[in-house]
């Protein structure tokens, strides 16, 4: 599965819980709350002032590497 800007954060955490530290490192500290789990990558990045393309590159690389 390739993660895109439209992928829901909760879905990413379900299939690849190992990515949680990436989200935490950019300030997404309430990963367990319902609102954050329902946001898309694009929405979360906009709220936290993060470049979504850079985050997506890291998330997809981590998933592909099986980390």
Secondary structure, 3 states (H helix, E strand, C coil): CCCCCCCEHHHHHHHCHHHHHHHHHCCCCCCCCHHHHCCEHHHHHHHHCCCHHHHHHHHHHHHHHCC
